[in-house]
Structures are given as C-alpha cells and as structure tokens.
C-alpha cells in the first residue's frame, strides 16, 4: 500500500515570537513534494509537478513514466515551464519569450483546499487548456473561486504543434501525442491525487476550445475511463477545424527547410530531435503548417488513440450514464478584414467540409448565401450575418450535433448552455468570454468588474462546482441561482442562457440549427469521412 502523507497545511509554528504558516508537504511515489500556502485563500498550490517525461532524444515520441525526484524534496514552487508554441493566440502569456519552453514540458499544477485530506477527499477538476493545439499552457489558469467551493483543481500541460500532433506514416510518430500526454496526466491523477486530498474516483475533465475537443476525444476513445463527468466549453471533435488529414512528409519538409537534404522519415526525425525546439517551431510557422488531431495509421505493437472507428465519435460503453455539461458563447467567431469579404466565404467554407462536385458546391453555396444574407452582395455590410454563419459552421451546429451523439450513447444527464454575458452590457459574448469568470485571468489593465460581474463569478463557479460535485449544476435554488437547470432529452432541448440574468430557454437558435440539420442530411458525408475512406484505400494498396 502506498504511504501518503499530507502535513503542515494548518500547522502553525512560532518563529521569533510570530506565528507563521508552514508550507504543505506531500509524499507520492516519485518522492516528497513541497507546495506553497496561497496568500489569496485557504488553499495550497503545488506547481510544475512532472507527471511524465519526454525523452529529448525522441521528443516526438511516447512520453515515459515520470522518474523519481532527484532532490530529497521536490519544491513545487515554479510553473514557468511551457511546451514549445507555434502560436500564442488566446494566451495571457502572448508577449512572453520562449525561454521557458522545452519539449520536456509535461507538468501539472494542483490547487487544493486546506480542508482536503485523505480522510476528507474532495472532488477533482482536471482542466485541459485550449489554444488550437499550437499554443497555450495549463499554467495560465488559477482558480481561487473554484477552489473555494471545495474542489481540488489540476491544470495540465501537453505537447503542442509538431511535438504533439505530427502525424506520420511511421510507427515512431503515428500522431496525437498531445492527446496521449493528456491521458498520461489523467493516469497520474488517478494514481496520485489522493495524496493531495482529491478523490481519484470523483474526477471531472473539462476544457475550452481545443481543450474541449480534447476532453471529448478522451471520452470517445477506447482508452480506460479515468474520469466520471465532462465539461465541454466551446469545442467539439465535430468542428470542421478540429481534425487534420495529416501530412506524412511533414518531418521531411521541416528538416529540408532547416538544411537537411533527405527523403527519409527516420533521418528527418533524428535531425529534428537534435535541432533546438525554437527552430523547429519557427520552421513550422514559416511553412504555414497546422498540427491538429488526426486519424492514425495502424502499426503492429503501437496503440492508437484515434483510429478509423473514432470518426464515428461514439462509444456507448464509456459514455452511458456520464454527466455532461456542454455549451458555447453567444458569438464564437469573427469575420474581419478586407480580404475576408473579397471572396465567397460560403463556397470556401463548405468546400472545406463537404466533398461535392464543383457545380453542386456552387449551387449549395448560393442556397446558403440566400439563407444568411438574402440577395445582398458579399461586403463588410453583411458582417453580422457573416459572423452568424461562421459561428454556426464552426461551433454552434457541431456542438448541437455532439449533443445528439451523446444522447444516442445514453449520456445522462446532459446540460446545455449558451453564455451571453458581456460586462459592458453591449455587444455579444465572444469565444472564451466565460473564462475570466471561472479562472483568475484578468489582466492588470482591465477595468474593475461591475457588481453584476462579481455576481457572474459567483454564479458560474457555483454552478460549475455543483456539477463537479454532484453531476447537477443546480441541485437546489437560492437567491444567487433562482432556477433549476433542466437537462436535455431525446425529444427536448432546453438550455440555460447565462447572461445578466439566468433564463431557461428552448432550442438554441432553432431556425438556424434546423436549417443545418436539413442541409447536412441532404448533402451527405463530410470530407473527413471521405479522407477516412481514402486512408483505408491507401492502406490496402500498401498491403497489396
């Protein structure tokens, strides 16, 4: 049996006549971990704990089990380590340098209430950050308001860009290593979180944007289920921007760009492994490469995370009776710039998703254009309608589709929401607007929150915490939350409108979503499905 200890959290000692609080000390298999007593609440922080190790001689390959700590006590004081970034959009660290980046970046942070203990284990939230699989870090999310609700919070780094999502026709790098890193973190939480006062059998995984798509892929995957509940915010594997077909020559192209003339995957990987990560990510940016989840080729002795069957995004054995909280913001996408309105974006977008002949594609693009803008020409004057189209195409309808899939697999209960609150009271809530009310992400130059903004913090963290604890965001009503949040069913789609007031409404954007339902049923399979078939045909050719 493991010997876990949790000491000194509330232990006071007399130093030169003054009472001082001693930092917490925890024992896990890797060794002793010393955290920091928080100054902004009654909780402790354990920062930058390695949950797995990346072999720097093989930085694109599988993570290794985290080794024992070299020091007698691991000082969990520093969470500056980040995974190499190929973009920094959406990050509060967007202006930061790359000095703290390293492929060996598989660290996590734990925020644990002082009342947590082995005898009083608390529910756990594991947060997976967004950033388009190319940027971001778990280090930018602190959650004092959620911790105050009696929850242990874990935030996770995972490999990004070419280090996390290079997909090759090669058994060493079949793809989706970043998702496999996330799974390794979940395994570490299952094995170790009890030492920090968390309940390893009451774990909710959550994420926003690419993080949301990631945790849903964890749910759909065939891997062991290491969690109990799911919170998916503004992201789904059904989004047309979620997957990439993968480029089997991407390692060779990166190596060629950086000066190695080769056509051999293995030589390219060996060269890239010895090349500084900033040069590799810089080359990827210069070449305009995108790295996202992909359909992995099968190799003997290599376990896939996403295979052909994953495209169905169905796994009833794993999903049945899983509580899900899922939704999005009022306005997920933008439509900006002169260049955007110089093209027929209806045609371009539909061509990205649907595999159709040119004439048919032109016909349905015209139908789509008439639906959203009537007979008006494409120009900046139709920007609001363009935003609606982009939001429906990338987020709104794919998320409603995801809810349908979850219901078919008997997820229960499923709570749907739309976040519409805007601090100024004007405009619409954009992608990620809810994040500053869940996490302590406000920048120093931001305006102080209004009284309503503080109420939003309390409401959102209370409902999310209730779901994490009980699988029900509104187990009882109160002055703060004066209504019951009704779950969706096979025949009804209630959702909570989270604005300045809380409102239960029915059928989110019902006319537009019904249009997309009909459109999708008529025009058939997506390009992703076609790519899956093509991948199978290619594999058959290779075997012949």
Secondary structure, DSSP 4 states (H G I P E B T S, - for coil): -----EESSS-EEEETTEEEEPPPEEEETTEEEE-EE-SSSSEEEEEEEESEE--TTSTTS--EEPPPPSSSEEE-B----B---S--TT-TTTT--STTB-S---EEEEEEETT--STT-EEEEEEE--STTTS--GGG---HHHHTTT-EEEEE----HHHHH---SSGGG-S-HHHHHHHHHHHHHHHHGGGGTEEEEEEEEEEETHHHHHHHHHHHSSS----SEEEEES--TTSTTTB----TTHHHHHHHHTT-----HHHHHHHHHHS-HHHHHHHHHHTT----B--PPPBTTB--SS-GGGGG---HHHHTT-EEEEEEESB-----STTGGGS-HHHHHHHHHB---HHHHHHHHHHHHHHHHTTPPSSGGGHHHHHHHHHIIIIIHHHHHHHHHHHHTT--SEEEEEE---TTSSS--BTTTTHHHHS----TTSPPPPHHHHHHHHHHHHHHHHHHHHS-TTSS--SSS-S--PPP-SS--EEEEESSSEEEEESTTHHHHHHHHHHHHHH--BHHHHHHHHHHHHHHHHH-
